[in-house]
């Protein structure tokens, strides 16, 4: 069984930075594709950034050049470095792990960008 625990959310002013972490507990972290999703009030959950087991990354157009996803296989952890934050980045951010037909979600961490 896989469990994902996010941390690092909080409140920040526009232009600020946050780093989210997702701790993966379970077996075979290195072969899972990992991703960060966000869900704002009244909106659907959407992909922010993903990283494959081989380290290939992809980003939503809205965050390209501002956010960076990375993974540390020694620590079973995925990170999302968020820079130049904007009010429209405000959302609950969820970590996702995928392997074939398997999908796991964390409980989410709130990010609020406001002056």
DRENSE-44247 format. One record per residue: residue number from 0; residue in three letters; x, y, z of N, C-alpha, C, CB in turn. Coordinates in nm, 4 decimals. Glycine has a CB too. Example, Ala and Ser with C-alpha at 12.3 -4.5 7.8 and 13.67 -1.06 7.14 Angstrom:
# residues 2
+-----+------+----------+----------+----------+----------+----------+----------+----------+----------+----------+----------+----------+----------+
! seq ! type !      n_x !      n_y !      n_z !     ca_x !     ca_y !     ca_z !      c_x !      c_y !      c_z !     cb_x !     cb_y !     cb_z !
+-----+------+----------+----------+----------+----------+----------+----------+----------+----------+----------+----------+----------+----------+
!   0 !  ALA !   1.3190 !  -0.5690 !   0.7800 !   1.2300 !  -0.4500 !   0.7800 !   1.3200 !  -0.3300 !   0.7800 !   1.1308 !  -0.4473 !   0.9046 !
!   1 !  SER !   1.2850 !  -0.2250 !   0.7080 !   1.3670 !  -0.1060 !   0.7140 !   1.2900 !   0.0030 !   0.7870 !   1.4084 !  -0.0598 !   0.5725 !
+-----+------+----------+----------+----------+----------+----------+----------+----------+----------+----------+----------+----------+----------+
END
This chain:
# residues 115
+-----+------+----------+----------+----------+----------+----------+----------+----------+----------+----------+----------+----------+----------+
! seq ! type !      n_x !      n_y !      n_z !     ca_x !     ca_y !     ca_z !      c_x !      c_y !      c_z !     cb_x !     cb_y !     cb_z !
+-----+------+----------+----------+----------+----------+----------+----------+----------+----------+----------+----------+----------+----------+
!   0 !  UNK !   0.0846 !  -0.1190 !   0.0000 !   0.0000 !   0.0000 !   0.0000 !   0.0885 !   0.1245 !   0.0000 !  -0.0959 !   0.0003 !   0.1227 !
!   1 !  UNK !   0.0509 !   0.2222 !  -0.0817 !   0.1260 !   0.3465 !  -0.0924 !   0.0542 !   0.4567 !  -0.0156 !   0.1451 !   0.3867 !  -0.2401 !
!   2 !  UNK !   0.1296 !   0.5332 !   0.0581 !   0.0766 !   0.6532 !   0.1236 !   0.1599 !   0.7732 !   0.0833 !   0.0753 !   0.6371 !   0.2780 !
!   3 !  UNK !   0.0934 !   0.8844 !   0.0597 !   0.1593 !   1.0079 !   0.0209 !   0.1236 !   1.1163 !   0.1215 !   0.1191 !   1.0500 !  -0.1228 !
!   4 !  UNK !   0.2238 !   1.1872 !   0.1702 !   0.2005 !   1.2938 !   0.2671 !   0.2678 !   1.4207 !   0.2169 !   0.2538 !   1.2545 !   0.4083 !
!   5 !  UNK !   0.1859 !   1.5218 !   0.1882 !   0.2374 !   1.6502 !   0.1413 !   0.2682 !   1.7429 !   0.2583 !   0.1372 !   1.7165 !   0.0467 !
!   6 !  UNK !   0.3611 !   1.8319 !   0.2371 !   0.3929 !   1.9363 !   0.3336 !   0.4518 !   2.0554 !   0.2594 !   0.4912 !   1.8843 !   0.4423 !
!   7 !  UNK !   0.4606 !   2.1678 !   0.3296 !   0.5252 !   2.2847 !   0.2720 !   0.4323 !   2.3935 !   0.2239 !   0.6084 !   2.2429 !   0.1609 !
!   8 !  UNK !   0.3023 !   2.3698 !   0.2302 !   0.2089 !   2.4737 !   0.1892 !   0.2051 !   2.5876 !   0.2896 !   0.0697 !   2.4157 !   0.1713 !
!   9 !  UNK !   0.1339 !   2.6930 !   0.2526 !   0.1212 !   2.8066 !   0.3421 !   0.0753 !   2.9295 !   0.2678 !   0.2521 !   2.8342 !   0.4119 !
!  10 !  UNK !   0.0894 !   3.0434 !   0.3340 !   0.0500 !   3.1712 !   0.2753 !   0.1739 !   3.2506 !   0.2382 !  -0.0388 !   3.2517 !   0.3725 !
!  11 !  UNK !   0.1702 !   3.3132 !   0.1228 !   0.2852 !   3.3882 !   0.0736 !   0.2349 !   3.5055 !  -0.0094 !   0.3803 !   3.2974 !  -0.0101 !
!  12 !  UNK !   0.3149 !   3.6099 !  -0.0157 !   0.2784 !   3.7251 !  -0.0974 !   0.3108 !   3.6991 !  -0.2436 !   0.3507 !   3.8513 !  -0.0485 !
!  13 !  UNK !   0.2432 !   3.7699 !  -0.3328 !   0.2763 !   3.7560 !  -0.4752 !   0.4249 !   3.7813 !  -0.4995 !   0.1918 !   3.8532 !  -0.5598 !
!  14 !  UNK !   0.4832 !   3.6973 !  -0.5845 !   0.6259 !   3.7056 !  -0.6115 !   0.7108 !   3.6179 !  -0.5203 !   0.6705 !   3.8469 !  -0.5990 !
!  15 !  UNK !   0.6492 !   3.5642 !  -0.4181 !   0.7207 !   3.4798 !  -0.3234 !   0.7400 !   3.3375 !  -0.3724 !   0.6483 !   3.4778 !  -0.1934 !
!  16 !  UNK !   0.8007 !   3.2560 !  -0.2858 !   0.8329 !   3.1176 !  -0.3205 !   0.7885 !   3.0225 !  -0.2098 !   0.9837 !   3.1023 !  -0.3463 !
!  17 !  UNK !   0.7603 !   2.9008 !  -0.2499 !   0.7336 !   2.7915 !  -0.1573 !   0.7910 !   2.6648 !  -0.2173 !   0.5808 !   2.7763 !  -0.1285 !
!  18 !  UNK !   0.8265 !   2.5707 !  -0.1321 !   0.8661 !   2.4388 !  -0.1796 !   0.7770 !   2.3351 !  -0.1137 !   1.0163 !   2.4106 !  -0.1499 !
!  19 !  UNK !   0.7037 !   2.2627 !  -0.1958 !   0.6199 !   2.1547 !  -0.1473 !   0.6986 !   2.0245 !  -0.1498 !   0.4913 !   2.1429 !  -0.2314 !
!  20 !  UNK !   0.6705 !   1.9407 !  -0.0518 !   0.7317 !   1.8081 !  -0.0456 !   0.6231 !   1.7024 !  -0.0388 !   0.8268 !   1.7962 !   0.0759 !
!  21 !  UNK !   0.6514 !   1.5884 !  -0.0963 !   0.5596 !   1.4748 !  -0.0914 !   0.6404 !   1.3518 !  -0.0528 !   0.4858 !   1.4538 !  -0.2286 !
!  22 !  UNK !   0.6139 !   1.3025 !   0.0672 !   0.6832 !   1.1841 !   0.1161 !   0.6038 !   1.0594 !   0.0768 !   0.7027 !   1.1910 !   0.2703 !
!  23 !  UNK !   0.6714 !   0.9687 !   0.0094 !   0.6120 !   0.8440 !  -0.0411 !   0.6494 !   0.7312 !   0.0536 !   0.6601 !   0.8124 !  -0.1872 !
!  24 !  UNK !   0.5507 !   0.6618 !   0.1082 !   0.5790 !   0.5427 !   0.1876 !   0.5178 !   0.4234 !   0.1169 !   0.5237 !   0.5563 !   0.3330 !
!  25 !  UNK !   0.5963 !   0.3176 !   0.1070 !   0.5575 !   0.2003 !   0.0312 !   0.6758 !   0.1514 !  -0.0482 !   0.4389 !   0.2303 !  -0.0610 !
!  26 !  UNK !   0.6502 !   0.0534 !  -0.1318 !   0.7579 !  -0.0068 !  -0.2078 !   0.7679 !   0.0531 !  -0.3473 !   0.7383 !  -0.1566 !  -0.2167 !
!  27 !  UNK !   0.8865 !   0.0472 !  -0.4001 !   0.9120 !   0.0728 !  -0.5414 !   0.8847 !   0.2169 !  -0.5844 !   0.8288 !  -0.0195 !  -0.6240 !
!  28 !  UNK !   0.9188 !   0.3114 !  -0.4987 !   0.9006 !   0.4528 !  -0.5339 !   0.9665 !   0.4844 !  -0.6674 !   0.9583 !   0.5438 !  -0.4240 !
!  29 !  UNK !   1.0818 !   0.4259 !  -0.6910 !   1.1607 !   0.4651 !  -0.8080 !   1.0925 !   0.4343 !  -0.9406 !   1.2939 !   0.3966 !  -0.8042 !
!  30 !  UNK !   0.9948 !   0.3443 !  -0.9413 !   0.9323 !   0.3097 !  -1.0687 !   0.7965 !   0.3783 !  -1.0889 !   0.9153 !   0.1594 !  -1.0779 !
!  31 !  UNK !   0.7540 !   0.4573 !  -0.9893 !   0.6279 !   0.5307 !  -1.0038 !   0.6506 !   0.6604 !  -1.0796 !   0.5655 !   0.5598 !  -0.8662 !
!  32 !  UNK !   0.5535 !   0.6960 !  -1.1619 !   0.5457 !   0.8315 !  -1.2153 !   0.4776 !   0.9177 !  -1.1100 !   0.4683 !   0.8358 !  -1.3525 !
!  33 !  UNK !   0.5314 !   1.0362 !  -1.0872 !   0.4805 !   1.1226 !  -0.9815 !   0.4314 !   1.2545 !  -1.0392 !   0.5884 !   1.1477 !  -0.8760 !
!  34 !  UNK !   0.3358 !   1.3144 !  -0.9710 !   0.2854 !   1.4414 !  -1.0208 !   0.2291 !   1.5281 !  -0.9098 !   0.1799 !   1.4177 !  -1.1253 !
!  35 !  UNK !   0.2212 !   1.6554 !  -0.9391 !   0.1533 !   1.7522 !  -0.8531 !   0.0329 !   1.8073 !  -0.9287 !   0.2500 !   1.8677 !  -0.8094 !
!  36 !  UNK !  -0.0812 !   1.8088 !  -0.8600 !  -0.2044 !   1.8628 !  -0.9138 !  -0.2525 !   1.9744 !  -0.8224 !  -0.3121 !   1.7525 !  -0.9289 !
!  37 !  UNK !  -0.3349 !   2.0627 !  -0.8769 !  -0.3936 !   2.1658 !  -0.7933 !  -0.5441 !   2.1726 !  -0.8181 !  -0.3273 !   2.3026 !  -0.8205 !
!  38 !  UNK !  -0.6145 !   2.2158 !  -0.7164 !  -0.7592 !   2.2336 !  -0.7270 !  -0.7990 !   2.3604 !  -0.6539 !  -0.8352 !   2.1111 !  -0.6697 !
!  39 !  UNK !  -0.8465 !   2.4564 !  -0.7305 !  -0.8960 !   2.5811 !  -0.6730 !  -1.0456 !   2.5674 !  -0.6470 !  -0.8667 !   2.7020 !  -0.7672 !
!  40 !  UNK !  -1.0997 !   2.6492 !  -0.5582 !  -1.2423 !   2.6406 !  -0.5268 !  -1.3283 !   2.6536 !  -0.6526 !  -1.2808 !   2.7491 !  -0.4258 !
!  41 !  UNK !  -1.4204 !   2.5589 !  -0.6694 !  -1.5109 !   2.5625 !  -0.7829 !  -1.4520 !   2.5146 !  -0.9134 !  -1.5597 !   2.6983 !  -0.8009 !
!  42 !  UNK !  -1.3284 !   2.4665 !  -0.9096 !  -1.2633 !   2.4213 !  -1.0325 !  -1.2251 !   2.2749 !  -1.0224 !  -1.1394 !   2.5060 !  -1.0623 !
!  43 !  UNK !  -1.1991 !   2.2159 !  -1.1380 !  -1.1550 !   2.0773 !  -1.1396 !  -1.0070 !   2.0673 !  -1.1024 !  -1.1797 !   2.0148 !  -1.2775 !
!  44 !  UNK !  -0.9699 !   1.9516 !  -1.0523 !  -0.8296 !   1.9260 !  -1.0239 !  -0.7543 !   1.9160 !  -1.1567 !  -0.8121 !   1.7959 !  -0.9389 !
!  45 !  UNK !  -0.6383 !   1.9789 !  -1.1630 !  -0.5621 !   1.9783 !  -1.2873 !  -0.4138 !   1.9571 !  -1.2608 !  -0.5836 !   2.1085 !  -1.3633 !
!  46 !  UNK !  -0.3481 !   1.9011 !  -1.3606 !  -0.2059 !   1.8728 !  -1.3489 !  -0.1247 !   2.0020 !  -1.3485 !  -0.1602 !   1.7817 !  -1.4630 !
!  47 !  UNK !  -0.0324 !   2.0112 !  -1.2556 !   0.0617 !   2.1230 !  -1.2496 !   0.1961 !   2.0812 !  -1.3094 !   0.0800 !   2.1716 !  -1.1032 !
!  48 !  UNK !   0.2461 !   1.9657 !  -1.2621 !   0.3758 !   1.9176 !  -1.3090 !   0.3849 !   1.7687 !  -1.2852 !   0.4919 !   1.9912 !  -1.2385 !
!  49 !  UNK !   0.4585 !   1.7003 !  -1.3725 !   0.4780 !   1.5574 !  -1.3578 !   0.6227 !   1.5202 !  -1.3819 !   0.3875 !   1.4812 !  -1.4527 !
!  50 !  UNK !   0.6627 !   1.4091 !  -1.3223 !   0.7969 !   1.3567 !  -1.3437 !   0.7866 !   1.2054 !  -1.3541 !   0.8944 !   1.3992 !  -1.2288 !
!  51 !  UNK !   0.8455 !   1.1507 !  -1.4590 !   0.8392 !   1.0070 !  -1.4789 !   0.9431 !   0.9352 !  -1.3935 !   0.8593 !   0.9732 !  -1.6262 !
!  52 !  UNK !   0.9350 !   0.8034 !  -1.3929 !   1.0337 !   0.7252 !  -1.3186 !   1.1742 !   0.7494 !  -1.3737 !   0.9992 !   0.5752 !  -1.3246 !
!  53 !  UNK !   1.1837 !   0.7840 !  -1.5008 !   1.3125 !   0.8099 !  -1.5630 !   1.3593 !   0.9532 !  -1.5517 !   1.3067 !   0.7725 !  -1.7050 !
!  54 !  UNK !   1.2777 !   1.0390 !  -1.4898 !   1.3182 !   1.1772 !  -1.4669 !   1.2702 !   1.2779 !  -1.5701 !   1.4637 !   1.1832 !  -1.4606 !
!  55 !  UNK !   1.1912 !   1.2327 !  -1.6660 !   1.1377 !   1.3273 !  -1.7643 !   1.0268 !   1.4092 !  -1.7000 !   1.0849 !   1.2531 !  -1.8906 !
!  56 !  UNK !   1.0271 !   1.5397 !  -1.7267 !   0.9301 !   1.6283 !  -1.6624 !   0.8368 !   1.6935 !  -1.7643 !   1.0025 !   1.7360 !  -1.5820 !
!  57 !  UNK !   0.7199 !   1.7322 !  -1.7173 !   0.6279 !   1.8113 !  -1.7975 !   0.5537 !   1.9070 !  -1.7062 !   0.5290 !   1.7208 !  -1.8754 !
!  58 !  UNK !   0.5123 !   2.0194 !  -1.7633 !   0.4514 !   2.1259 !  -1.6836 !   0.3286 !   2.1827 !  -1.7537 !   0.5531 !   2.2377 !  -1.6564 !
!  59 !  UNK !   0.2347 !   2.2298 !  -1.6734 !   0.1247 !   2.3086 !  -1.7279 !   0.1821 !   2.4391 !  -1.7822 !   0.0147 !   2.3359 !  -1.6196 !
!  60 !  UNK !   0.1223 !   2.4898 !  -1.8878 !   0.1730 !   2.6128 !  -1.9490 !   0.1764 !   2.7287 !  -1.8499 !   0.0877 !   2.6505 !  -2.0692 !
!  61 !  UNK !   0.0813 !   2.7277 !  -1.7577 !   0.0693 !   2.8400 !  -1.6636 !   0.1836 !   2.8468 !  -1.5631 !  -0.0614 !   2.8305 !  -1.5893 !
!  62 !  UNK !   0.2599 !   2.7386 !  -1.5486 !   0.3666 !   2.7387 !  -1.4477 !   0.5053 !   2.7215 !  -1.5078 !   0.3421 !   2.6292 !  -1.3472 !
!  63 !  UNK !   0.5128 !   2.7022 !  -1.6392 !   0.6433 !   2.6837 !  -1.7024 !   0.7337 !   2.8034 !  -1.6747 !   0.6274 !   2.6629 !  -1.8541 !
!  64 !  UNK !   0.8565 !   2.7734 !  -1.6356 !   0.9526 !   2.8787 !  -1.6051 !   0.9448 !   2.9289 !  -1.4624 !   0.9328 !   2.9926 !  -1.6977 !
!  65 !  UNK !   0.8403 !   2.8897 !  -1.3894 !   0.8251 !   2.9340 !  -1.2499 !   0.8341 !   2.8177 !  -1.1512 !   0.6916 !   3.0061 !  -1.2321 !
!  66 !  UNK !   0.7823 !   2.7024 !  -1.1894 !   0.7805 !   2.5854 !  -1.1001 !   0.8778 !   2.4802 !  -1.1514 !   0.6370 !   2.5257 !  -1.0890 !
!  67 !  UNK !   0.9340 !   2.4045 !  -1.0562 !   1.0237 !   2.2952 !  -1.0912 !   0.9889 !   2.1725 !  -1.0075 !   1.1717 !   2.3361 !  -1.0700 !
!  68 !  UNK !   0.9660 !   2.0614 !  -1.0750 !   0.9412 !   1.9353 !  -1.0055 !   1.0696 !   1.8536 !  -1.0045 !   0.8253 !   1.8556 !  -1.0728 !
!  69 !  UNK !   1.0933 !   1.7852 !  -0.8936 !   1.2115 !   1.7000 !  -0.8837 !   1.1799 !   1.5841 !  -0.7903 !   1.3353 !   1.7804 !  -0.8330 !
!  70 !  UNK !   1.2647 !   1.4831 !  -0.7944 !   1.2452 !   1.3680 !  -0.7058 !   1.3799 !   1.3246 !  -0.6516 !   1.1752 !   1.2505 !  -0.7802 !
!  71 !  UNK !   1.3764 !   1.2771 !  -0.5282 !   1.4955 !   1.2251 !  -0.4621 !   1.4666 !   1.0788 !  -0.4297 !   1.5321 !   1.3083 !  -0.3318 !
!  72 !  UNK !   1.5248 !   0.9892 !  -0.5087 !   1.4935 !   0.8473 !  -0.4907 !   1.5518 !   0.7925 !  -0.3615 !   1.5453 !   0.7667 !  -0.6085 !
!  73 !  UNK !   1.6559 !   0.8538 !  -0.3103 !   1.7136 !   0.8091 !  -0.1832 !   1.6220 !   0.8430 !  -0.0660 !   1.8516 !   0.8726 !  -0.1618 !
!  74 !  UNK !   1.5432 !   0.9508 !  -0.0815 !   1.4550 !   0.9949 !   0.0268 !   1.3081 !   0.9622 !   0.0002 !   1.4706 !   1.1441 !   0.0481 !
!  75 !  UNK !   1.2798 !   0.8970 !  -0.1139 !   1.1400 !   0.8658 !  -0.1500 !   1.0519 !   0.9909 !  -0.1428 !   1.0833 !   0.7560 !  -0.0565 !
!  76 !  UNK !   1.1018 !   1.0984 !  -0.1996 !   1.0326 !   1.2260 !  -0.1882 !   1.0301 !   1.2977 !  -0.3233 !   1.0999 !   1.3144 !  -0.0817 !
!  77 !  UNK !   0.9182 !   1.3627 !  -0.3489 !   0.9030 !   1.4479 !  -0.4657 !   0.8836 !   1.5913 !  -0.4180 !   0.7835 !   1.4013 !  -0.5549 !
!  78 !  UNK !   0.9428 !   1.6836 !  -0.4908 !   0.9358 !   1.8243 !  -0.4538 !   0.8711 !   1.9062 !  -0.5660 !   1.0764 !   1.8784 !  -0.4220 !
!  79 !  UNK !   0.8119 !   2.0175 !  -0.5265 !   0.7661 !   2.1169 !  -0.6227 !   0.8153 !   2.2520 !  -0.5740 !   0.6096 !   2.1148 !  -0.6392 !
!  80 !  UNK !   0.9173 !   2.3038 !  -0.6420 !   0.9671 !   2.4370 !  -0.6110 !   0.8824 !   2.5373 !  -0.6878 !   1.1189 !   2.4514 !  -0.6468 !
!  81 !  UNK !   0.8216 !   2.6284 !  -0.6144 !   0.7280 !   2.7242 !  -0.6727 !   0.7853 !   2.8642 !  -0.6531 !   0.5853 !   2.7117 !  -0.6082 !
!  82 !  UNK !   0.8212 !   2.9289 !  -0.7613 !   0.8756 !   3.0642 !  -0.7573 !   0.7819 !   3.1621 !  -0.8280 !   1.0152 !   3.0679 !  -0.8216 !
!  83 !  UNK !   0.8034 !   3.2890 !  -0.8024 !   0.7230 !   3.3943 !  -0.8664 !   0.5741 !   3.3647 !  -0.8570 !   0.7632 !   3.4102 !  -1.0131 !
!  84 !  UNK !   0.5313 !   3.3316 !  -0.7366 !   0.3928 !   3.2912 !  -0.7179 !   0.2958 !   3.4051 !  -0.7457 !   0.3723 !   3.2397 !  -0.5772 !
!  85 !  UNK !   0.1807 !   3.3667 !  -0.7993 !   0.0759 !   3.4621 !  -0.8359 !  -0.0513 !   3.4289 !  -0.7588 !   0.0493 !   3.4600 !  -0.9894 !
!  86 !  UNK !  -0.1393 !   3.5257 !  -0.7407 !  -0.2670 !   3.4959 !  -0.6716 !  -0.3441 !   3.3807 !  -0.7370 !  -0.3555 !   3.6210 !  -0.6694 !
!  87 !  UNK !  -0.3341 !   3.3679 !  -0.8676 !  -0.4066 !   3.2599 !  -0.9355 !  -0.3466 !   3.1219 !  -0.9110 !  -0.4102 !   3.2866 !  -1.0833 !
!  88 !  UNK !  -0.2329 !   3.1154 !  -0.8433 !  -0.1761 !   2.9866 !  -0.8033 !  -0.2418 !   2.9339 !  -0.6755 !  -0.0246 !   2.9997 !  -0.7829 !
!  89 !  UNK !  -0.3246 !   3.0156 !  -0.6125 !  -0.3923 !   2.9741 !  -0.4896 !  -0.4794 !   2.8523 !  -0.5151 !  -0.4770 !   3.0890 !  -0.4330 !
!  90 !  UNK !  -0.4552 !   2.7464 !  -0.4371 !  -0.5267 !   2.6203 !  -0.4553 !  -0.4804 !   2.5215 !  -0.3496 !  -0.5041 !   2.5630 !  -0.5979 !
!  91 !  UNK !  -0.5482 !   2.4095 !  -0.3436 !  -0.4972 !   2.2952 !  -0.2693 !  -0.4131 !   2.2134 !  -0.3675 !  -0.6145 !   2.2089 !  -0.2056 !
!  92 !  UNK !  -0.2930 !   2.1789 !  -0.3253 !  -0.2006 !   2.1044 !  -0.4095 !  -0.1927 !   1.9592 !  -0.3611 !  -0.0601 !   2.1705 !  -0.4087 !
!  93 !  UNK !  -0.2094 !   1.8680 !  -0.4555 !  -0.2111 !   1.7259 !  -0.4247 !  -0.0962 !   1.6552 !  -0.4946 !  -0.3447 !   1.6634 !  -0.4652 !
!  94 !  UNK !  -0.0387 !   1.5618 !  -0.4245 !   0.0636 !   1.4745 !  -0.4807 !  -0.0046 !   1.3482 !  -0.5338 !   0.1730 !   1.4393 !  -0.3740 !
!  95 !  UNK !   0.0464 !   1.2992 !  -0.6463 !  -0.0099 !   1.1810 !  -0.7086 !   0.1020 !   1.0852 !  -0.7461 !  -0.0934 !   1.2186 !  -0.8323 !
!  96 !  UNK !   0.0763 !   0.9553 !  -0.7263 !   0.1685 !   0.8513 !  -0.7693 !   0.0937 !   0.7569 !  -0.8627 !   0.2284 !   0.7743 !  -0.6473 !
!  97 !  UNK !   0.1538 !   0.7256 !  -0.9758 !   0.0885 !   0.6406 !  -1.0736 !   0.1790 !   0.5310 !  -1.1248 !   0.0397 !   0.7227 !  -1.1880 !
!  98 !  UNK !   0.1201 !   0.4116 !  -1.1406 !   0.1936 !   0.2977 !  -1.1950 !   0.0925 !   0.2087 !  -1.2651 !   0.2717 !   0.2190 !  -1.0830 !
!  99 !  UNK !   0.0939 !   0.2112 !  -1.3974 !  -0.0067 !   0.1373 !  -1.4715 !  -0.1444 !   0.1889 !  -1.4355 !   0.0038 !  -0.0131 !  -1.4435 !
! 100 !  UNK !  -0.2320 !   0.1000 !  -1.3920 !  -0.3666 !   0.1387 !  -1.3536 !  -0.3815 !   0.1834 !  -1.2100 !  -0.4573 !   0.0273 !  -1.3776 !
! 101 !  UNK !  -0.2732 !   0.1858 !  -1.1369 !  -0.2772 !   0.2261 !  -0.9970 !  -0.2592 !   0.3765 !  -0.9849 !  -0.1694 !   0.1527 !  -0.9162 !
! 102 !  UNK !  -0.3393 !   0.4366 !  -0.8973 !  -0.3285 !   0.5803 !  -0.8699 !  -0.3448 !   0.6029 !  -0.7203 !  -0.4352 !   0.6617 !  -0.9502 !
! 103 !  UNK !  -0.2549 !   0.6816 !  -0.6646 !  -0.2634 !   0.7165 !  -0.5231 !  -0.2564 !   0.8677 !  -0.5090 !  -0.1502 !   0.6480 !  -0.4414 !
! 104 !  UNK !  -0.3281 !   0.9191 !  -0.4066 !  -0.3321 !   1.0633 !  -0.3810 !  -0.2967 !   1.0931 !  -0.2369 !  -0.4701 !   1.1203 !  -0.4137 !
! 105 !  UNK !  -0.2336 !   1.2066 !  -0.2170 !  -0.2135 !   1.2575 !  -0.0829 !  -0.3354 !   1.3349 !  -0.0373 !  -0.0892 !   1.3452 !  -0.0766 !
! 106 !  UNK !  -0.3271 !   1.3896 !   0.0829 !  -0.4421 !   1.4590 !   0.1409 !  -0.4498 !   1.6044 !   0.0981 !  -0.4369 !   1.4510 !   0.2914 !
! 107 !  UNK !  -0.3434 !   1.6546 !   0.0388 !  -0.3421 !   1.7917 !  -0.0107 !  -0.2827 !   1.8895 !   0.0880 !  -0.4805 !   1.8346 !  -0.0456 !
! 108 !  UNK !  -0.2265 !   1.9964 !   0.0340 !  -0.1726 !   2.1046 !   0.1157 !  -0.2145 !   2.2377 !   0.0530 !  -0.0166 !   2.0942 !   0.1278 !
! 109 !  UNK !  -0.2593 !   2.3294 !   0.1371 !  -0.3136 !   2.4566 !   0.0885 !  -0.1999 !   2.5540 !   0.0571 !  -0.4102 !   2.5183 !   0.1928 !
! 110 !  UNK !  -0.2095 !   2.6166 !  -0.0589 !  -0.1203 !   2.7266 !  -0.0959 !  -0.2065 !   2.8495 !  -0.1211 !  -0.0333 !   2.6908 !  -0.2223 !
! 111 !  UNK !  -0.1767 !   2.9565 !  -0.0502 !  -0.2510 !   3.0812 !  -0.0657 !  -0.1539 !   3.1933 !  -0.1004 !  -0.3307 !   3.1152 !   0.0633 !
! 112 !  UNK !  -0.1802 !   3.2600 !  -0.2121 !  -0.0954 !   3.3702 !  -0.2567 !  -0.1793 !   3.4970 !  -0.2528 !  -0.0373 !   3.3443 !  -0.4006 !
! 113 !  UNK !  -0.1434 !   3.5849 !  -0.1618 !  -0.2245 !   3.7050 !  -0.1419 !  -0.1409 !   3.8143 !  -0.0787 !  -0.3472 !   3.6745 !  -0.0546 !
! 114 !  UNK !  -0.1735 !   3.9376 !  -0.1148 !  -0.1059 !   4.0511 !  -0.0520 !  -0.1852 !   4.1006 !   0.0676 !  -0.0855 !   4.1649 !  -0.1529 !
+-----+------+----------+----------+----------+----------+----------+----------+----------+----------+----------+----------+----------+----------+
END
